[in-house]
Amino acid sequence: MKYELSIVIPTYNEKDNIEKLVQEIERALSGIAYEIVFVDDSKDDTPIVIQAMQDKYPYISLYHRENEKGLATAVLLGFSKAQGKYLAVMDADLQHPPMILRSMYAVVKTQNADFCIPSRFIFDGSDGGLNLYRKIVSGTARYMGKIMLSSLRKISDPTSGLFMFKKSVIEDADLRPVGWKIMVEVLAMADYHTVYEIPYRFSPRNAGESKLSTKVTLEYIRQLFGLIRRETKKQIKVIRFPQEEVDTLLNHYE
């Protein structure tokens, strides 16, 4: 089957979220030819749960890694296996609401956008799913990225990990992912010119535990310093769609 959209989802010990996640993606993308590419580094029963879901949903693929860990490298493997014209990345913990995928797809299709990035920090968006400590850490990381990398400066939410783009923009990109912030790597190194931002509301985690740690923070800092030397320079136009325009677009698209 030819897929229009590939959703790459890295997983690490998310067994309690998989079934609900797949069901919500199915509701969100009804009528769209899509696949889900799981890249899993889990030590729990997550791969068993995904394999069980494959019997019901043949568009699910699973790549389980035994001796490697890290969200960014997992997503890069997912990119290499994905068959769709458009690629999306999202977390498995349901803090990225699956229904936003339909809005993102409508934007990239109808607007011929290189990227669609949902944002917590434009009108109608919300980062309410984070506690105060996580908001401080997230905000610090976001502004460090904006200061150090020109590709991030016009993007309101460049570190969330929820995005969709044309696969063609990374065909020649020198991606060397470190740690967890894969969108930072892609924005810095891909060949693109138009980014559409739409609002979304970050949700509380459904199950499992956050993966934030000191190691993750240090990897992000190392990633930024590496990208300063490698970042590809480009002119980027960022267009922000308010929710009412997204709703109008969805109604027209459907």
Buried (B, 14 or more C-beta within 10 A) or exposed (E): EEBBBBBBBBBBBBBBBBBEBBBBBBEBBEEBBBBBBBBBBBEBBBBEBBBEBBEEBEBBBBBBBEEEEBBBBBBBBBBEEBBBBBBBBBBBBBBBBBEBBBBBBBBBBEBEBBBBBBBBBBEBBEBEBBEEEBBEBBBEBBEBBBEBBBBBEEBBBBBBBBBBBBBBBBEEBEBBBBBBBBBBBBBBBBBBEBBBBBBBBBBEBBEBEEBEEEEBBEBBBEBBEBBEEEBBEEEBEBBBBEBEEBEEBBEEEE
